[in-house]
């Protein structure tokens, strides 16, 4: 990663401007520090975030040049950065996974857009700062001042930083923290501790050891320690103690309180609802309708947010006016049932909406030679040709019945 830090520090030297904290309309400061609630240490929260990140990382970023008449694939090098290798250290899947994970852990995710002297993108690096402070110079140009865990402090132009926010409410430049979920995470941790203690309590013997002879305090401690080591440990399989007549053992009732399934599920559901995800998505038992709902409510908003941010940061207003944009998309039909896939192909292919290879891709089958031609039934006629077919040269409708009689 030495080359990465050299790039960042090189840009820091180029900036060399007098900056001050940015003022925001809502008051306060535009200062970001990572959430310290250790949400990622919760197995429930981590599993849910992982499920979202794994599926969001399947999105495919594309540079498109679109107009009202056509839609073309853009620069090949840019598409390779977005789809294969955004930087020397990770794949496109790794990049999206990390950005989405930060998005749900900190409600703010950052990446450095490494551009050359002409403004063309060379690489994308996800950032894991300890704090981020928005700054402005005398001309009103905005910068992001990053402080990293190794002590490095770097100020980058706002236009070279990819930023996505969640819970974008109280601050004009940053997403809110995850403090609202802390009680549920604490309760989940307490439940796990309670289950562990309950298991340990049930695996040991508890009681009073009464000796039938007088022993010195030192000897009594030795006998007690020996009894504990022999019988009052988890290793005492079966929970049985064998004693002789020199002492009596009086057991004590132990009724550890266990957490029932309803309480466990209630806390788990509370965390899932906070993240907007269902348990079926987390454990991959979702139905087709459940997947569609998850895609529309979670994956699609992420795709739109990432697309808009990269479009604005990579292209000038003039380039955007000519149709240049970045779009993250995925083939949603790949997650449909075979019955739904077959019905969609059957209904839409006669209209020329699919090529043979596109239909095969939906079915997760390899392409065939000359399969990029569109197939259309003769029963579907172009609207212009239909008018010519039904109208005569004078613009009057042909009477097909009279024509046949003549």
N, C-alpha and C positions, 0 to 999 in steps of 0.2 A: 504493500500500500504506500510505499515511499513516493512513487510517482504521483499518486493522488494528492498527497499533502503538498508536494512541490507545486502542483497546479493551483491548489487553493491559496497557498502562501504567495505564489506569483501574482495571482489576481489581487490579493490583499495589498501588495506593493503598488500595483497599478492604480488602485482606488485612491489611496493617499489623500483623502479629502476630510475637511473639517465637518464632522457630522454631530448631530444631537438627537435625542430621543424624539421619535415621531409623536405628534399630538393627535389624539383620536377624539372623534365627536362625542363618544359616550363617556369621556373622562377617564382618569386613571392612566396607566401606561400599557403600551403594547409589548409586554414582556412574557415570554413563554418559558416555563420550566416543566419538565416531565412529571406526570402524576406519580406520587410517591406511595400510593396505596397498595403497591405490589399486587395489582389485579392479575398479572400473568402467573403469579404463584398459585392461584386457585385453579385446580384441575378442571372445574366446570367452566370457568371463564376462558381458560386457555384452549380447551377443546372446542368451544363455540367460536372463538376468534380464528382458530386454525381451520375450522370448516368453512368460514367465510373466505379466508385468505386463499385456501387451496382452490376454491372454485373461482374466485375473482382473478387468480393468477392465470386462468385459462383464457382470459380475454386476449384478443389479438389486436395490437395497435397497428393502424394503417395511415399512411399519408395519402390523402385523396385530393383530387382536383375535380371539383364538381361544378356543373352548370345546369341550367334548366333543360339542356338537351342531352348531356352525357355525364358519365362519372368515370374518371380515369384513375388508375393507380399511379401514385406520385413517384418521388425519388427512391431509387432502389437502395441506396446506401442508408437513407433515413429509415426505410422500412426494415432493413436488416437490424439496425439499432433497436427499433421498437419490437421486433418479433423474435430476434435470435440472441444477440449479444450486446446489451446496452453499454457495457464497460468490460474491461479485461478480467474482472473478478467474479462476474455472475452472469447467469442467463436472464432472458426476459422474464421467465417464470419466477426466478429468484427475486428480481427487482420488484415485480408486482406483489409478490407474497410479502416482502418486507415492508413495502409502502402501505399495504392494506393492514398489516399487523400493527404498525405504528399508528395508523389512522384510528383503530379501535382501542388501542392502549392509552394513547395520549390525546386523541381527538385533534391532533395536528400532525401532519406528515410532511417531511421536507426532502427535496432532492436537488443536487447541484446539476445544472444544465451546462455542460462544458462545451463552449462554442469556439470556433476558430475566429480569425480576424475579420472574416467576411460575415460572421453571424450564423454560420452553418453548424448544426449540432454534431459534436464529435463523440460524446458519451453522456450517460446519465448515471450519477452516483447518489444512492440514498444516503441521507445524513441522520446521525443519531446524536444530536447535541444535548448538552446538559442544560443549556438555556439559549433562547433566541430573543434578540431585542431589535425592534424595528427602529431604524435611524433615518434622518433626512439631512441633506446638505443645504447650503445656502440657496441653491437653485430649486429646492423642493424635490430633488431626486431621492427616491427611497432606496434604502439598503437594509440588509439583514445581517446583524452582528451575531455570529455563532460562537459559543463557548463549548469546547469538547472535553471529554473526560481526561484526555492526556494533557490538559492545560492550554492547548492551542486555541487562540482566539482569531477568528477570521471574519472579515466584513465583505459580503458579496452584494453585487447589484440585485435589486429585487427582480429585475427582468431575467436574471440567470438562476432563479430559484423556483423550483416546482413546489407549490403549496396546496394542500387539500385540508379542509377543516370539517369537523363534525360538531354538532351542538353549537352551531355558529349563531350566538345570541348576544351575550352581554358585552363582548369585546368586538370592536370594528375590524380587527385584523386577525383574531385568534379564536379557536374553538374553546368552549368551556371545559372544565376539568371533569373527571369521573367521580367526584366526591359523592354524588348521589347514590352510587352503588356500593359504597363502603360498608354500610350496615348489613347488606345482604352477603357480602364477601366475608365479613367478620362472623356472621351467623353460620355460613357454610364451614368456615374454619373451626368454629366451636363444635359443630356437629361431628366433624371428623375426629376432633380430640375426644369428644364424648364416646364415640364408638370405640376408639382405641383403648381408652381407660376402662370401658365396660368389658372388653375382651380380656384385658389383663386382670381385672378384678375377678372375673368368673374362673380364671385359670389358676387361682391361688386359694390357699386355706387361710381363714382368719379366725382367731380365737385367743383365749387366755391359757397360758402354760402354768399350771400349779404344781410345784414340787412338794413331795411328801417328806422332805427332810430339810434341815437348815443348811443353807449354802452361803458362802461369803459372796459379797457383791461381785467380785471379780469372777468367781466360778459361775455365778448366776448369768452373768453376761456371756460367758463362754458357751454355756449350755443353750442359752437363747439363740446365739449366733449360729451354733451347730444345727439347731432345730430349723431355723429359718433357711439355712443353706440346703438342708436335706429335703424339706417339705414345702416351704412357702415360696416357691419359685415357679415360673412357667414351665420349667423343665420337669416338674413333678407330674408326669403323665398319669391321668386317672384320678388325681386329687385325693389319694389315700395315704394316710400316715400310720406307721407301725410303731407303737410305744410299749414300754414295759411299766411295772408298778411303781417306779421311782417318781413318776409325776403323772398328773392328770391334765388332759387337754379339754378345755371347755370351748367349743366352737361358738362363733358369733354370727348372727344372721347378717348376710350381705345382700342387699337388694339394689344393685346398680340400675340407674334409670337409663333405658335405651331410647334412641330416637326412632320413632316409627316412620314407615315409608311415606305417609302423607306429609310429614314435616320436611323430610328430605326432598321430596318432589316439589313442595311449595317453594323452597329456597332456590332449587335448581330452575324452576319455571320463572321465578322473578329475575334471575340473571339472564335467562334466554330472552325474556321479553324486553329487557333493557337493551340487548343487542339486536332485537328485531328478528330473532331466529327461532325455529322450532326444533324440538328434540329429534325429529325424524331426519332433519338435515344434518345434525351433528353425528348421529350414528348411521347415516347413509341408508335409511330404510324408507325414504320418501317415495311418494307416488308421483305420477306425472303432473297432477294438479298441484301438489305440494311444491314440486320443483319449479313450476311456472310461477307460483306465488313468490317463492324465494328469489327467483331471478328478477322479477319485476320490482320487488320491494327493496332488495339489497344490492344485487349485482348490477342491475341497470343504472341506478342512481350513481354508483361508483364509476361506471363506464362513462356516463355523461359528465361527471365532475372532472375526471382525469382528462377526457377529450377536450373539454373547453379550456382547461388550464394549459395544456400543452399547445393547443392551437394558438392561444394568445401569447404564450411565451416564445414560440418558435417562429411565428410569422408576423410580419409587419401588417399594418392595416391595409396597405395596398395589396400585399400578397393574399390576404384573406378576402379582399373584394374580388379577386380573380378566382376564388373558389378553393384556395388551399386550406386544408384543415387536417387535424388528427382525429381519428375515430377509433375507439375501442369497441369491438364487437365480438360475438361468439355465435356459433351455429347452435341455436337453441333447439333445433330439431333433433340434434344428436341425443338429447336426453328424453325425447318422446318415446312412447312405446312403439313396437313394430307395427301394430295395428294403425296407430295414428300416422306414422310415417307413410305407410302404404296408402292410406286414404288421401293424404295430402298430395302425394305424387299422382295418384289416380285422378284427383279432381283438378289439379293445376297444370299438369304437364300438357294436356291437350290444348291449353291456351298459349303454349310457347313460353311459359314462365321459367321452365327449367331446361337445361341441357341434359343429355344422357349422363354425363359425368357428374353434374350437380345432383341428380337423382341418386346416383350410386354413392356419392359422398354422404348423403343423408342416411343411406342404409349401411354406412360404414364398410363399403365395398371399394376395391381399387378401380381406378379409371380405365377406360378402354380406348383403343385407337379410334380417332375421328369422333370422339364422344363429346366434343365441344359444340356440336351443331344443335340448334334448337329444333325440337320436334313439335309440330302443330297439326291438329286434325283439320281436314278440309271442311268440316262442319262449322268451323269458326272463320268468319270472313272479316277482312279489314273494313272499317266503317265507311271509308271513302269508296271502296270498291262495291260495297253493298248499295250505296246511293246510285252509282252508275248502273248497277244491275237493275234497279227498280225504276229508274227515270229514263225517259227517252231524250233525244237531243233537244226538244223544245222545253224540257223541264217538267213534262207531264208524266204521270205514272202510267206504265204499260199495263194494259189489260190482258193478262196472260191467257184468260179463257177465250177472249175474242181472237187473239193471235193464233191460238191452236185451231179455231174453227176455220180461219182463213186458209 
